[in-house]
Amino acid sequence: MRAISRGLSAIALAGLGVTAAAMGLAATAQAQDVWPSRPIEMIVPFAAGGGTDLLARLLAEGLSERLGHRVLVVNRPGANTNIGTHAVVKAAPDGYTLLLSSIGLAANPSLYKPMPFDPEKDLIPITLVANSPTVLVVHPQVPANNVKEFVALLKAKPTALEYASYGRGSGSHLGAELFRAATDTQMTHVPFSGGGPATQAVAGGHVKVLFAGMSAMSGMVSGGLLKAIAVASEKRLPLSADLPTFREGGVDYVTGTWFGLLAPAATPRAIVDRLHKETVGVLREPNVTKRVVEEGSEVVANSPAEFAAFIATERKRLADVIAKAGIK
């Protein structure tokens, strides 16, 4: 009987061991499923210093606090956002690689053929973060102080001025081409790798003109490094009430750029939902909203489905703009 008892005890202990091991494995698996458990990279497909970069750093700070792990901004400029975007498309869809992109995401399918990826199929939208109207800024030595004077200067000297852009097909490039079409004027295009280098080039007088998102220009303008001519919004901006719209200057020109957060397409829905919730929460914090508005942008913070529909609409709209302007 004692032998039998000892055998049963051994079996029981073995069973407990198996149960404990199983519980340990389950606990490990559960721990691995907790997201996030390490730092997250937010890829910005532009050089540092531009409007997208500034907004990314503001978002990263708020998300780091809310998620309990650092969100690191990584600049990957080139090919009008294609290099940085492709890096995100190829990344593991685990919520640890995000993309903060802009208008080039919707424009590139009409500019690069073949494309190494499909923005609508290979990425999942999280939220449209903000919109920013285009502002025309020039080097302070440009002899024009309003829209009428600027158009008159271009017509008098069709080849005298060069305009910088964030890259071929970028929002600044398309904005300039839309302006040229609206005013029947000529300027020479000088593309850069992002907003920072383009802005510095104009501030340094190497290139004289830039059509850019208001979000990246306010500091340079207030510091006297750039001269703002007009803003391409429906009405004057509250924090730049002295800056007229293009329509006030006689040119029907309303346009801008946008900023959106995305992830690799196969990212689990639960992670996308959490990212959406926390990103919207950051954007709705009064101090963050105030910062975004002070930079000349408007917070949007819509749903993933609404952002997806917006990208599809933008892709069609920009394809038409690019075809009419003959951009290749």
KEKOLMAR-964263 format. One record per residue (C-alpha): residue number from 0; residue in one letter; x, y, z. Coordinates in nm, 3 decimals, always signed. Each point is the difference from the previous one (the first is absolute). Layout:
REM KEKOLMAR-964263
@seba->NUM; donu->A; px->X; py->Y; pz->Z;
...
***
This chain:
REM KEKOLMAR-964263
@seba->0; donu->M; px->+0.000; py->+0.000; pz->+0.000;
@seba->1; donu->R; px->+0.283; py->+0.235; pz->+0.088;
@seba->2; donu->A; px->+0.162; py->-0.062; pz->-0.340;
@seba->3; donu->I; px->-0.328; py->+0.074; pz->-0.174;
@seba->4; donu->S; px->-0.041; py->+0.317; pz->+0.208;
@seba->5; donu->R; px->+0.352; py->+0.111; pz->-0.083;
@seba->6; donu->G; px->-0.071; py->-0.064; pz->-0.370;
@seba->7; donu->L; px->-0.321; py->+0.201; pz->+0.010;
@seba->8; donu->S; px->+0.181; py->+0.283; pz->+0.178;
@seba->9; donu->A; px->+0.270; py->+0.003; pz->-0.267;
@seba->10; donu->I; px->-0.263; py->+0.010; pz->-0.274;
@seba->11; donu->A; px->-0.180; py->+0.282; pz->+0.180;
@seba->12; donu->L; px->+0.320; py->+0.198; pz->+0.041;
@seba->13; donu->A; px->+0.086; py->-0.060; pz->-0.364;
@seba->14; donu->G; px->-0.344; py->+0.124; pz->-0.095;
@seba->15; donu->L; px->+0.047; py->+0.309; pz->+0.209;
@seba->16; donu->G; px->+0.333; py->+0.054; pz->-0.171;
@seba->17; donu->V; px->-0.161; py->-0.023; pz->-0.342;
@seba->18; donu->T; px->-0.276; py->+0.236; pz->+0.112;
@seba->19; donu->A; px->+0.252; py->+0.248; pz->+0.139;
@seba->20; donu->A; px->+0.202; py->-0.015; pz->-0.319;
@seba->21; donu->A; px->-0.312; py->+0.057; pz->-0.208;
@seba->22; donu->M; px->-0.098; py->+0.292; pz->+0.220;
@seba->23; donu->G; px->+0.351; py->+0.140; pz->-0.039;
@seba->24; donu->L; px->-0.018; py->-0.028; pz->-0.378;
@seba->25; donu->A; px->-0.342; py->+0.163; pz->-0.002;
@seba->26; donu->A; px->+0.128; py->+0.284; pz->+0.218;
@seba->27; donu->T; px->+0.298; py->+0.048; pz->-0.233;
@seba->28; donu->A; px->-0.225; py->+0.002; pz->-0.306;
@seba->29; donu->Q; px->-0.233; py->+0.246; pz->+0.169;
@seba->30; donu->A; px->+0.295; py->+0.226; pz->+0.087;
@seba->31; donu->Q; px->+0.117; py->-0.011; pz->-0.361;
@seba->32; donu->D; px->-0.350; py->+0.096; pz->-0.116;
@seba->33; donu->V; px->+0.002; py->+0.316; pz->+0.211;
@seba->34; donu->W; px->+0.046; py->+0.300; pz->-0.229;
@seba->35; donu->P; px->+0.206; py->+0.206; pz->+0.021;
@seba->36; donu->S; px->+0.283; py->-0.164; pz->+0.188;
@seba->37; donu->R; px->+0.289; py->+0.191; pz->-0.161;
@seba->38; donu->P; px->+0.068; py->+0.331; pz->-0.182;
@seba->39; donu->I; px->-0.192; py->+0.087; pz->-0.318;
@seba->40; donu->E; px->+0.149; py->+0.165; pz->-0.309;
@seba->41; donu->M; px->-0.194; py->+0.270; pz->-0.181;
@seba->42; donu->I; px->+0.148; py->+0.037; pz->-0.348;
@seba->43; donu->V; px->-0.012; py->+0.349; pz->-0.150;
@seba->44; donu->P; px->+0.078; py->-0.022; pz->-0.374;
@seba->45; donu->F; px->+0.149; py->+0.350; pz->-0.003;
@seba->46; donu->A; px->+0.316; py->+0.164; pz->+0.128;
@seba->47; donu->A; px->-0.007; py->+0.145; pz->+0.351;
@seba->48; donu->G; px->-0.136; py->+0.349; pz->+0.053;
@seba->49; donu->G; px->-0.306; py->+0.003; pz->-0.227;
@seba->50; donu->G; px->-0.366; py->+0.016; pz->+0.094;
@seba->51; donu->T; px->-0.048; py->-0.378; pz->+0.003;
@seba->52; donu->D; px->+0.306; py->-0.043; pz->+0.221;
@seba->53; donu->L; px->-0.117; py->+0.264; pz->+0.247;
@seba->54; donu->L; px->-0.343; py->-0.158; pz->+0.027;
@seba->55; donu->A; px->+0.151; py->-0.348; pz->+0.037;
@seba->56; donu->R; px->+0.208; py->+0.110; pz->+0.297;
@seba->57; donu->L; px->-0.303; py->+0.157; pz->+0.166;
@seba->58; donu->L; px->-0.199; py->-0.320; pz->-0.050;
@seba->59; donu->A; px->+0.289; py->-0.222; pz->+0.110;
@seba->60; donu->E; px->+0.028; py->+0.184; pz->+0.329;
@seba->61; donu->G; px->-0.369; py->-0.044; pz->+0.080;
@seba->62; donu->L; px->-0.016; py->-0.363; pz->-0.114;
@seba->63; donu->S; px->+0.308; py->-0.088; pz->+0.204;
@seba->64; donu->E; px->-0.180; py->+0.113; pz->+0.315;
@seba->65; donu->R; px->-0.324; py->-0.175; pz->-0.085;
@seba->66; donu->L; px->+0.150; py->-0.331; pz->-0.116;
@seba->67; donu->G; px->+0.267; py->-0.027; pz->+0.268;
@seba->68; donu->H; px->+0.282; py->-0.055; pz->-0.251;
@seba->69; donu->R; px->+0.202; py->+0.246; pz->-0.204;
@seba->70; donu->V; px->-0.114; py->+0.087; pz->-0.349;
@seba->71; donu->L; px->+0.312; py->+0.088; pz->-0.199;
@seba->72; donu->V; px->-0.014; py->+0.225; pz->-0.308;
@seba->73; donu->V; px->+0.219; py->-0.133; pz->-0.282;
@seba->74; donu->N; px->+0.055; py->+0.214; pz->-0.311;
@seba->75; donu->R; px->+0.022; py->-0.200; pz->-0.326;
@seba->76; donu->P; px->-0.020; py->+0.257; pz->-0.285;
@seba->77; donu->G; px->+0.021; py->-0.064; pz->-0.371;
@seba->78; donu->A; px->-0.201; py->-0.067; pz->-0.319;
@seba->79; donu->N; px->-0.285; py->+0.228; pz->+0.113;
@seba->80; donu->T; px->-0.069; py->-0.214; pz->+0.311;
@seba->81; donu->N; px->+0.032; py->-0.337; pz->-0.182;
@seba->82; donu->I; px->+0.319; py->-0.107; pz->+0.182;
@seba->83; donu->G; px->-0.138; py->+0.051; pz->+0.349;
@seba->84; donu->T; px->-0.343; py->-0.132; pz->-0.095;
@seba->85; donu->H; px->+0.147; py->-0.315; pz->-0.156;
@seba->86; donu->A; px->+0.193; py->-0.066; pz->+0.321;
@seba->87; donu->V; px->-0.328; py->+0.002; pz->+0.192;
@seba->88; donu->V; px->-0.174; py->-0.220; pz->-0.258;
@seba->89; donu->K; px->+0.278; py->-0.260; pz->+0.038;
@seba->90; donu->A; px->+0.005; py->+0.019; pz->+0.382;
@seba->91; donu->A; px->-0.157; py->-0.265; pz->+0.222;
@seba->92; donu->P; px->-0.370; py->+0.081; pz->+0.049;
@seba->93; donu->D; px->+0.027; py->-0.007; pz->+0.378;
@seba->94; donu->G; px->-0.069; py->+0.361; pz->+0.096;
@seba->95; donu->Y; px->+0.365; py->+0.091; pz->+0.054;
@seba->96; donu->T; px->+0.048; py->+0.184; pz->-0.332;
@seba->97; donu->L; px->-0.229; py->+0.289; pz->-0.095;
@seba->98; donu->L; px->-0.004; py->+0.256; pz->-0.279;
@seba->99; donu->L; px->-0.085; py->+0.368; pz->+0.024;
@seba->100; donu->S; px->-0.041; py->+0.100; pz->-0.361;
@seba->101; donu->S; px->-0.139; py->+0.279; pz->-0.209;
@seba->102; donu->I; px->-0.146; py->+0.083; pz->-0.341;
@seba->103; donu->G; px->+0.274; py->-0.185; pz->-0.191;
@seba->104; donu->L; px->-0.156; py->-0.327; pz->+0.115;
@seba->105; donu->A; px->-0.299; py->+0.067; pz->-0.228;
@seba->106; donu->A; px->+0.195; py->+0.172; pz->-0.278;
@seba->107; donu->N; px->+0.275; py->-0.257; pz->-0.054;
@seba->108; donu->P; px->-0.206; py->-0.266; pz->-0.182;
@seba->109; donu->S; px->-0.038; py->+0.256; pz->-0.281;
@seba->110; donu->L; px->+0.369; py->+0.091; pz->+0.002;
@seba->111; donu->Y; px->+0.194; py->-0.324; pz->+0.049;
@seba->112; donu->K; px->-0.072; py->-0.290; pz->-0.230;
@seba->113; donu->P; px->+0.036; py->-0.272; pz->+0.093;
@seba->114; donu->M; px->-0.050; py->+0.069; pz->+0.370;
@seba->115; donu->P; px->+0.172; py->-0.240; pz->+0.245;
@seba->116; donu->F; px->-0.322; py->-0.011; pz->+0.206;
@seba->117; donu->D; px->-0.365; py->+0.107; pz->-0.005;
@seba->118; donu->P; px->-0.074; py->+0.259; pz->+0.272;
@seba->119; donu->E; px->-0.365; py->-0.105; pz->+0.021;
@seba->120; donu->K; px->+0.069; py->-0.375; pz->+0.024;
@seba->121; donu->D; px->+0.331; py->-0.019; pz->+0.186;
@seba->122; donu->L; px->-0.076; py->+0.247; pz->+0.280;
@seba->123; donu->I; px->-0.284; py->+0.027; pz->+0.247;
@seba->124; donu->P; px->-0.116; py->+0.354; pz->+0.092;
@seba->125; donu->I; px->-0.020; py->+0.094; pz->+0.366;
@seba->126; donu->T; px->-0.108; py->+0.365; pz->-0.014;
@seba->127; donu->L; px->+0.030; py->+0.317; pz->-0.204;
@seba->128; donu->V; px->+0.188; py->+0.207; pz->+0.254;
@seba->129; donu->A; px->-0.024; py->+0.355; pz->-0.136;
@seba->130; donu->N; px->-0.044; py->+0.225; pz->-0.303;
@seba->131; donu->S; px->+0.224; py->+0.298; pz->-0.073;
@seba->132; donu->P; px->-0.076; py->+0.270; pz->-0.260;
@seba->133; donu->T; px->+0.277; py->+0.093; pz->-0.244;
@seba->134; donu->V; px->+0.183; py->+0.327; pz->+0.057;
@seba->135; donu->L; px->+0.218; py->+0.177; pz->-0.256;
@seba->136; donu->V; px->+0.328; py->+0.114; pz->+0.155;
@seba->137; donu->V; px->+0.293; py->+0.170; pz->-0.170;
@seba->138; donu->H; px->+0.346; py->+0.115; pz->+0.093;
@seba->139; donu->P; px->-0.026; py->+0.349; pz->+0.158;
@seba->140; donu->Q; px->+0.192; py->+0.154; pz->-0.294;
@seba->141; donu->V; px->-0.267; py->-0.098; pz->-0.255;
@seba->142; donu->P; px->-0.158; py->+0.333; pz->-0.107;
@seba->143; donu->A; px->-0.363; py->-0.102; pz->+0.054;
@seba->144; donu->N; px->-0.214; py->+0.044; pz->+0.310;
@seba->145; donu->N; px->-0.339; py->-0.126; pz->-0.117;
@seba->146; donu->V; px->-0.158; py->-0.233; pz->-0.255;
@seba->147; donu->K; px->-0.047; py->+0.264; pz->-0.271;
@seba->148; donu->E; px->+0.363; py->+0.113; pz->+0.024;
@seba->149; donu->F; px->+0.124; py->-0.360; pz->-0.003;
@seba->150; donu->V; px->-0.202; py->-0.091; pz->-0.311;
@seba->151; donu->A; px->+0.114; py->+0.321; pz->-0.171;
@seba->152; donu->L; px->+0.364; py->-0.088; pz->+0.078;
@seba->153; donu->L; px->-0.038; py->-0.348; pz->-0.149;
@seba->154; donu->K; px->-0.161; py->+0.136; pz->-0.316;
@seba->155; donu->A; px->+0.266; py->+0.268; pz->-0.040;
@seba->156; donu->K; px->+0.289; py->-0.246; pz->+0.057;
@seba->157; donu->P; px->-0.129; py->-0.350; pz->-0.090;
@seba->158; donu->T; px->+0.330; py->-0.177; pz->+0.065;
@seba->159; donu->A; px->+0.133; py->+0.212; pz->+0.286;
@seba->160; donu->L; px->-0.132; py->-0.198; pz->+0.296;
@seba->161; donu->E; px->+0.052; py->-0.359; pz->+0.110;
@seba->162; donu->Y; px->-0.228; py->-0.176; pz->+0.244;
@seba->163; donu->A; px->+0.105; py->-0.269; pz->+0.247;
@seba->164; donu->S; px->-0.205; py->-0.308; pz->+0.083;
@seba->165; donu->Y; px->+0.018; py->-0.295; pz->+0.236;
@seba->166; donu->G; px->+0.052; py->-0.226; pz->-0.304;
@seba->167; donu->R; px->-0.160; py->-0.086; pz->-0.332;
@seba->168; donu->G; px->-0.372; py->-0.053; pz->+0.052;
@seba->169; donu->S; px->+0.006; py->+0.129; pz->+0.359;
@seba->170; donu->G; px->-0.268; py->+0.232; pz->+0.132;
@seba->171; donu->S; px->+0.225; py->+0.301; pz->-0.052;
@seba->172; donu->H; px->+0.069; py->-0.103; pz->-0.362;
@seba->173; donu->L; px->-0.369; py->-0.056; pz->-0.079;
@seba->174; donu->G; px->-0.092; py->+0.323; pz->+0.178;
@seba->175; donu->A; px->+0.241; py->+0.200; pz->-0.214;
@seba->176; donu->E; px->-0.125; py->-0.163; pz->-0.321;
@seba->177; donu->L; px->-0.360; py->+0.075; pz->+0.094;
@seba->178; donu->F; px->+0.097; py->+0.363; pz->+0.057;
@seba->179; donu->R; px->+0.180; py->+0.020; pz->-0.336;
@seba->180; donu->A; px->-0.307; py->-0.139; pz->-0.173;
@seba->181; donu->A; px->-0.230; py->+0.245; pz->+0.181;
@seba->182; donu->T; px->+0.215; py->+0.302; pz->-0.090;
@seba->183; donu->D; px->+0.155; py->-0.108; pz->-0.334;
@seba->184; donu->T; px->+0.351; py->+0.068; pz->+0.131;
@seba->185; donu->Q; px->+0.338; py->-0.175; pz->-0.018;
@seba->186; donu->M; px->+0.252; py->-0.104; pz->+0.266;
@seba->187; donu->T; px->+0.283; py->-0.253; pz->+0.006;
@seba->188; donu->H; px->-0.042; py->-0.300; pz->+0.232;
@seba->189; donu->V; px->+0.285; py->-0.090; pz->+0.240;
@seba->190; donu->P; px->-0.088; py->-0.317; pz->+0.198;
@seba->191; donu->F; px->+0.149; py->-0.082; pz->+0.342;
@seba->192; donu->S; px->-0.020; py->-0.308; pz->+0.222;
@seba->193; donu->G; px->-0.246; py->+0.150; pz->+0.248;
@seba->194; donu->G; px->-0.147; py->+0.306; pz->+0.166;
@seba->195; donu->G; px->+0.302; py->+0.083; pz->+0.214;
@seba->196; donu->P; px->+0.255; py->+0.021; pz->-0.286;
@seba->197; donu->A; px->-0.247; py->+0.183; pz->-0.228;
@seba->198; donu->T; px->-0.085; py->+0.257; pz->+0.264;
@seba->199; donu->Q; px->+0.366; py->+0.057; pz->+0.088;
@seba->200; donu->A; px->+0.081; py->+0.050; pz->-0.369;
@seba->201; donu->V; px->-0.260; py->+0.275; pz->-0.032;
@seba->202; donu->A; px->+0.094; py->+0.161; pz->+0.332;
@seba->203; donu->G; px->+0.362; py->+0.003; pz->-0.119;
@seba->204; donu->G; px->-0.092; py->+0.158; pz->-0.331;
@seba->205; donu->H; px->+0.122; py->-0.292; pz->-0.212;
@seba->206; donu->V; px->-0.355; py->-0.044; pz->-0.135;
@seba->207; donu->K; px->-0.249; py->+0.282; pz->+0.029;
@seba->208; donu->V; px->-0.351; py->-0.153; pz->+0.023;
@seba->209; donu->L; px->-0.177; py->-0.277; pz->+0.190;
@seba->210; donu->F; px->-0.362; py->-0.116; pz->+0.014;
@seba->211; donu->A; px->-0.022; py->-0.191; pz->+0.326;
@seba->212; donu->G; px->-0.227; py->-0.110; pz->+0.280;
@seba->213; donu->M; px->-0.061; py->+0.280; pz->+0.247;
@seba->214; donu->S; px->+0.102; py->-0.231; pz->+0.285;
@seba->215; donu->A; px->+0.370; py->+0.016; pz->-0.087;
@seba->216; donu->M; px->+0.022; py->+0.370; pz->-0.091;
@seba->217; donu->S; px->-0.133; py->+0.197; pz->+0.295;
@seba->218; donu->G; px->+0.327; py->+0.010; pz->+0.195;
@seba->219; donu->M; px->+0.211; py->+0.101; pz->-0.301;
@seba->220; donu->V; px->-0.248; py->+0.273; pz->-0.095;
@seba->221; donu->S; px->-0.029; py->+0.143; pz->+0.352;
@seba->222; donu->G; px->+0.380; py->-0.003; pz->+0.023;
@seba->223; donu->G; px->+0.037; py->+0.202; pz->-0.320;
@seba->224; donu->L; px->+0.186; py->-0.273; pz->-0.188;
@seba->225; donu->L; px->-0.285; py->-0.040; pz->-0.247;
@seba->226; donu->K; px->-0.265; py->+0.237; pz->-0.132;
@seba->227; donu->A; px->-0.357; py->-0.132; pz->-0.021;
@seba->228; donu->I; px->-0.204; py->+0.121; pz->-0.298;
@seba->229; donu->A; px->-0.336; py->-0.175; pz->+0.039;
@seba->230; donu->V; px->-0.174; py->-0.311; pz->+0.135;
@seba->231; donu->A; px->-0.205; py->-0.236; pz->-0.217;
@seba->232; donu->S; px->-0.294; py->-0.035; pz->+0.238;
@seba->233; donu->E; px->-0.366; py->+0.098; pz->-0.029;
@seba->234; donu->K; px->+0.047; py->+0.274; pz->+0.258;
@seba->235; donu->R; px->+0.282; py->+0.153; pz->+0.203;
@seba->236; donu->L; px->+0.146; py->-0.211; pz->+0.277;
@seba->237; donu->P; px->-0.081; py->+0.123; pz->+0.353;
@seba->238; donu->L; px->+0.364; py->-0.007; pz->+0.112;
@seba->239; donu->S; px->+0.124; py->+0.171; pz->-0.320;
@seba->240; donu->A; px->-0.278; py->+0.249; pz->-0.047;
@seba->241; donu->D; px->+0.230; py->+0.246; pz->-0.179;
@seba->242; donu->L; px->+0.079; py->-0.253; pz->-0.274;
@seba->243; donu->P; px->-0.250; py->+0.031; pz->-0.289;
@seba->244; donu->T; px->-0.138; py->-0.289; pz->-0.201;
@seba->245; donu->F; px->+0.080; py->-0.046; pz->-0.369;
@seba->246; donu->R; px->-0.361; py->+0.078; pz->-0.082;
@seba->247; donu->E; px->+0.040; py->+0.340; pz->+0.159;
@seba->248; donu->G; px->+0.287; py->+0.052; pz->-0.244;
@seba->249; donu->G; px->-0.216; py->-0.090; pz->-0.298;
@seba->250; donu->V; px->+0.111; py->-0.365; pz->-0.048;
@seba->251; donu->D; px->-0.249; py->-0.283; pz->+0.055;
@seba->252; donu->Y; px->+0.248; py->-0.233; pz->+0.168;
@seba->253; donu->V; px->-0.100; py->-0.216; pz->+0.299;
@seba->254; donu->T; px->+0.214; py->-0.304; pz->+0.080;
@seba->255; donu->G; px->+0.212; py->-0.158; pz->+0.271;
@seba->256; donu->T; px->+0.161; py->-0.315; pz->+0.130;
@seba->257; donu->W; px->-0.093; py->-0.261; pz->+0.257;
@seba->258; donu->F; px->+0.163; py->-0.236; pz->+0.247;
@seba->259; donu->G; px->-0.114; py->-0.354; pz->+0.076;
@seba->260; donu->L; px->+0.104; py->-0.294; pz->+0.217;
@seba->261; donu->L; px->+0.012; py->-0.352; pz->-0.149;
@seba->262; donu->A; px->+0.139; py->-0.348; pz->+0.070;
@seba->263; donu->P; px->+0.085; py->-0.312; pz->-0.206;
@seba->264; donu->A; px->-0.316; py->-0.152; pz->-0.147;
@seba->265; donu->A; px->-0.009; py->-0.323; pz->+0.207;
@seba->266; donu->T; px->+0.033; py->+0.177; pz->+0.336;
@seba->267; donu->P; px->-0.254; py->-0.159; pz->+0.241;
@seba->268; donu->R; px->-0.327; py->+0.189; pz->+0.027;
@seba->269; donu->A; px->+0.031; py->+0.023; pz->+0.379;
@seba->270; donu->I; px->+0.333; py->+0.184; pz->-0.033;
@seba->271; donu->V; px->-0.138; py->+0.233; pz->-0.269;
@seba->272; donu->D; px->-0.298; py->+0.080; pz->+0.223;
@seba->273; donu->R; px->+0.227; py->+0.069; pz->+0.297;
@seba->274; donu->L; px->+0.225; py->+0.224; pz->-0.210;
@seba->275; donu->H; px->-0.302; py->+0.187; pz->-0.131;
@seba->276; donu->K; px->-0.140; py->+0.049; pz->+0.349;
@seba->277; donu->E; px->+0.328; py->+0.126; pz->+0.147;
@seba->278; donu->T; px->+0.090; py->+0.220; pz->-0.300;
@seba->279; donu->V; px->-0.340; py->+0.169; pz->+0.004;
@seba->280; donu->G; px->+0.039; py->+0.041; pz->+0.376;
@seba->281; donu->V; px->+0.335; py->+0.174; pz->-0.049;
@seba->282; donu->L; px->-0.138; py->+0.229; pz->-0.271;
@seba->283; donu->R; px->-0.296; py->+0.101; pz->+0.216;
@seba->284; donu->E; px->+0.215; py->+0.100; pz->+0.295;
@seba->285; donu->P; px->-0.045; py->+0.381; pz->+0.025;
@seba->286; donu->N; px->+0.372; py->+0.073; pz->+0.002;
@seba->287; donu->V; px->+0.060; py->-0.220; pz->-0.308;
@seba->288; donu->T; px->-0.295; py->+0.149; pz->-0.190;
@seba->289; donu->K; px->+0.133; py->+0.345; pz->+0.086;
@seba->290; donu->R; px->+0.348; py->-0.090; pz->-0.130;
@seba->291; donu->V; px->-0.140; py->-0.137; pz->-0.327;
@seba->292; donu->V; px->-0.214; py->+0.310; pz->-0.054;
@seba->293; donu->E; px->+0.292; py->+0.230; pz->+0.085;
@seba->294; donu->E; px->+0.198; py->-0.172; pz->-0.275;
@seba->295; donu->G; px->-0.274; py->+0.083; pz->-0.249;
@seba->296; donu->S; px->-0.172; py->-0.339; pz->-0.023;
@seba->297; donu->E; px->-0.343; py->-0.135; pz->+0.088;
@seba->298; donu->V; px->-0.043; py->-0.320; pz->+0.201;
@seba->299; donu->V; px->-0.215; py->-0.262; pz->-0.178;
@seba->300; donu->A; px->+0.034; py->-0.328; pz->+0.199;
@seba->301; donu->N; px->-0.254; py->-0.199; pz->-0.203;
@seba->302; donu->S; px->-0.066; py->-0.375; pz->-0.009;
@seba->303; donu->P; px->+0.210; py->-0.257; pz->-0.191;
@seba->304; donu->A; px->-0.288; py->-0.053; pz->-0.246;
@seba->305; donu->E; px->-0.037; py->+0.374; pz->-0.059;
@seba->306; donu->F; px->+0.375; py->+0.036; pz->-0.056;
@seba->307; donu->A; px->-0.003; py->-0.291; pz->-0.247;
@seba->308; donu->A; px->-0.279; py->+0.168; pz->-0.199;
@seba->309; donu->F; px->+0.191; py->+0.329; pz->+0.010;
@seba->310; donu->I; px->+0.316; py->-0.163; pz->-0.145;
@seba->311; donu->A; px->-0.201; py->-0.156; pz->-0.285;
@seba->312; donu->T; px->-0.156; py->+0.338; pz->-0.083;
@seba->313; donu->E; px->+0.336; py->+0.178; pz->+0.019;
@seba->314; donu->R; px->+0.160; py->-0.258; pz->-0.228;
@seba->315; donu->K; px->-0.255; py->+0.074; pz->-0.272;
@seba->316; donu->R; px->+0.016; py->+0.378; pz->+0.049;
@seba->317; donu->L; px->+0.378; py->+0.013; pz->-0.014;
@seba->318; donu->A; px->+0.016; py->-0.228; pz->-0.303;
@seba->319; donu->D; px->-0.201; py->+0.266; pz->-0.184;
@seba->320; donu->V; px->+0.223; py->+0.284; pz->+0.127;
@seba->321; donu->I; px->+0.317; py->-0.185; pz->-0.104;
@seba->322; donu->A; px->-0.137; py->-0.084; pz->-0.346;
@seba->323; donu->K; px->-0.109; py->+0.359; pz->-0.068;
@seba->324; donu->A; px->+0.334; py->+0.142; pz->+0.121;
@seba->325; donu->G; px->+0.195; py->-0.254; pz->-0.203;
@seba->326; donu->I; px->+0.209; py->-0.105; pz->+0.301;
@seba->327; donu->K; px->+0.216; py->-0.304; pz->-0.073;
***
